[in-house]
């Protein structure tokens, strides 16, 4: 004997089915838009020499979103719950993503195995989270999330760094926030010696050539300021020489030539040393052109010749005046 459903269940059953269909259709259309819009950027446009590290991190996450969208599109035609289908999709993305990276390297862009790993991570996020929940799919979800964590971690730190830069400008680096040591190898914050705030950057100079500290996360537009200034404390008993280097986003087009950037030698006497360099001198430093002060991408303070023994310096209050 057939049992009929209560009237209230009949009323709600059809709307629920229709809602699911609409959501699936919306997912398919939005995924299709993402793929169509994003695909050309694998070969055209994208991050440039003047882009912030935050922009690079956002751009890298685009790989994840693109391949999640690819899987969402394929799931309309193929059952991702079928493990043969899931494996075939993974193999196809590996081959296709690898081909894209090879093409990028061939046309002068950066081909990267790390980008291929992001492609695979996005693919597995799409596959495992669209599969029905079971032991294997949950294992895949956990693995894909673990692979996602480094990208999110980088994005988080670069966002914090960018916020800090904007908040403290025209100070380019004051080292009051722990995030400012992010990316500086062989350096740490110190509260012992400082000229501004409560911290400086303690840098251990080694006997390797070109030992020093690099600043490539900065506010790029220096055009409205008259000078670059910073303070360096020489913790040793003897004076020695370091070099400050500044270049813009066009420097790579001139073969990274020394004649195309700002280079100045500085003598560090024991104790505090205060240095100031006119931005007009920085602008006029390249021999064949004017440096673009709105697109400064690199500042470095380094030792040009090998030191006889390791040295310690404290750097603070890197600023525009």
Secondary structure as GFF3:
##gff-version 3
##sequence-region A 1 321
A	DSSP	alpha_helix	7	39	.	.	.	ID=ss1
A	DSSP	three_ten_helix	40	42	.	.	.	ID=ss2
A	DSSP	alpha_helix	53	74	.	.	.	ID=ss3
A	DSSP	alpha_helix	83	106	.	.	.	ID=ss4
A	DSSP	alpha_helix	113	130	.	.	.	ID=ss5
A	DSSP	alpha_helix	135	168	.	.	.	ID=ss6
A	DSSP	beta_strand	171	173	.	.	.	ID=ss7
A	DSSP	three_ten_helix	178	181	.	.	.	ID=ss8
A	DSSP	beta_strand	187	190	.	.	.	ID=ss9
A	DSSP	beta_strand	200	205	.	.	.	ID=ss10
A	DSSP	beta_strand	212	215	.	.	.	ID=ss11
A	DSSP	beta_strand	227	234	.	.	.	ID=ss12
A	DSSP	beta_strand	240	248	.	.	.	ID=ss13
A	DSSP	three_ten_helix	251	254	.	.	.	ID=ss14
A	DSSP	three_ten_helix	258	260	.	.	.	ID=ss15
A	DSSP	beta_strand	262	268	.	.	.	ID=ss16
A	DSSP	beta_strand	271	278	.	.	.	ID=ss17
A	DSSP	alpha_helix	279	283	.	.	.	ID=ss18
A	DSSP	beta_strand	296	302	.	.	.	ID=ss19
A	DSSP	beta_strand	311	320	.	.	.	ID=ss20
###
